[in-house]
Amino acid sequence: MTIDWTHFTPWASLAGGIVLGLASALFILVNGRILGISGILGGLLAPKQGDWGWRAAFLLGMLAAPSTLAWVAPPGLISAPRIDAGYAAVVVAGLLVGYGTRLGSGCTSGHGVCGMSRLSPRSLVATGTFMAAGFAMVYVIRHLF
Amino acid sequence: MTRTTASRLSEFIVGLLFGWGLLISGMTDPGKVIGFLDLAGSWDPSLALVMGGAIAVGFFAFGMAKKRTRNFFGGALHLPTSRDIDKRLLLGALLFGAGWGLAGFCPGPGIVSMAAGQPKAVLFVVAMLAGMLVFEWLDRLGRRTLTSV
């Protein structure tokens, strides 16, 4: 293993992580909800009476993030995304992520941040499993083909 | 302002803050995510700091939440109660991780990148919602089959 020093952004990533932690903290303490994106979306797809307003409000906030951050952030803070995957791979990835996160009751936010913060054994196992699957998939794509 | 309006406004602000966090941290850059998942190649450790920073703050917040019964607005505190480590959890996490490694998008960054106008992120989110709907459909079908037996 070699470290990719050119793309390593320790300060921005640590600062962004702290912001993600603050958002998760506010959501549980102020709104009484777990900040898990796949769960919030899943509940919007199968809406129950009185249980969709908070999900919609949160989602609208997320959708407003790129344009509002562009007003206040110094230029160069947000780097242009590099998307190597082709259109077919993106579709397969979306299907796997959508189905998998609902079956496993969580994704990087619900299990990875909130569950790990709660020291939940269930989320620890889920996070270890999806990270291992991610490592394996990238190994197959980048080093076997 | 009514309590419901204040709740909706605070949920919107938390969503906004979370989106900002994803953008600042680099999670919305699939190249960065795959750089982190590529242990055998040139490894970008940034995402470990994202997780570390988020969990460091979350640890204290959830420690506080466990001692409370009500949220700030006086409503319920919805902490997860499920503790089962079962086939659904493991298979779900495996499929999710495979999809995450394939394109470098997880649900939150997919949504934020879609809002930033990335065509591939739009396609990713549409496919992700389709995958979620397939789950809802199969799950309901499975439950109906179980109850009819």
Interface residues (C-beta under 8 A of the other chain):
Chain A: M1 T2 I3 D4 H7 F8 T9 P10 A12 S13 L14 A15 G16 G17 I18 V19 L20 G21 L22 A23 S24 A25 L26 F27 I28 L29 V30 N31 G32 R33 I34 L35 I37 S38 L41 G42 L45 A46 G53 W54 A57 F58 L59 L60 G61 M62 L63 A64 A65 P66 S67 T68 L69 A73 L77 I78 S79 A80 P81 R82 I83 D84 A85 Y87 A89 V90 V91 V92 A93 G94 L95 L96 V97 G98 Y99 G100 T101 R102 L103 G104 S105 C107 T108 S109 H111 G112 V113 C114 G115 M116 S117 R118 L119 S120 P121 R122 V125 A126 T127 T129 F130 M131 A132 A133 G134 F135 A136 M137 V138 Y139 I141 R142 H143
Chain B: T4 S7 R8 L9 S10 E11 F12 I13 V14 G15 L16 L17 F18 G19 W20 G21 L22 L23 I24 S25 G26 M27 T28 D29 P30 G31 K32 I34 G35 L37 D38 L39 A40 G41 S42 W43 D44 P45 S46 L47 L49 V50 M51 G52 G53 A54 I55 A56 V57 G58 F59 F60 A61 F62 M64 A65 K66 R68 R70 N71 F72 F73 G75 A76 L77 H78 L79 P80 S82 R83 D84 I85 R88 L89 L90 L91 G92 A93 L94 L95 F96 G97 A98 G99 W100 G101 L102 A103 G104 F105 C106 P107 G108 G110 I111 V112 S113 A115 A116 G117 Q118 K120 A121 L123 F124 V125 V126 A127 M128 L129 A130 G131 M132 L133 V134 F135 E136 D139
